Amino acid sequence: MEICFLQMHWNLGTSLHGCRTTNAYGVKNLIMNINNHNKIKGFCDLLQIQSSMIYTPDQIIDTFHQLLEPDKKLINKKIKEIDGHFDKMAEIIMSPREKEKSC
């Protein structure tokens, strides 16, 4: 359970599977590609998250701090998505009432 909780907020690992899981849930992660595996590099290239990949342990702290900076474009995109969801919910909530008024 503790591992799941940690992966909900941050992940540091050498496992491609763990990195896939955290990325699937939108969790920032640091991928240690110490053995220079092509599969990990390919994964990072595919998702355009090369900045999350490190090759030596001494890169952990600097890369971690870089990844903590907020992604303003992503935040604005998510705000628009959330606004759209609320607009749709309001539309659904109001639609039965509008039908009742016309009867």
Disulfide bonds with the S-S distance in Angstrom:
none
